[in-house]
């Protein structure tokens, strides 16, 4: 399975794109994984790295965000999407606090099965879009989130079918 994604890190003194890519490549080697950078951009104090990864891409991002949290990085975001069943994993680091949100039909099927009060109250669309809105807060290097939104819309449609 191939995965595509983005990593957004706040640019700080002494840190450059080459250093960040080297750190990520090292983590990918440790996981024996495929991780290929497709493009990079610096703007408004943030670094954006677009990538393609193998099925272990989410493991690599989890290890990266754990390392960033250990190093007290103040701001970082990442997302990864799958090319088969629609899903998006959103990674956030804010003031050293790391979190991950799975936007995945399987997660929402589970929440429906256990009759999660918040999901039942908001519905899948609002629940998912709330998670996405919180994640993208503070990102200045990306103007449009078209690719992520397209996958999220696929997840929402699948979840709404389950909820009927």
Secondary structure, 3 states (H helix, E strand, C coil): CCEEEEEEEECCCCCCHHHHHHHHHHHHHHCCCCEEEEEEEEECCEEEEEEEECCCHHHHHHHHHHHHHHCCCCEEEEEEEECCCCEEEEEEEECCEEEEEEEEHHHHHHHHHCCCHHHHHHHHHHHHHHHHHHHHCCCCCCCCCHHHHHHHHHHHHHHHHHHC
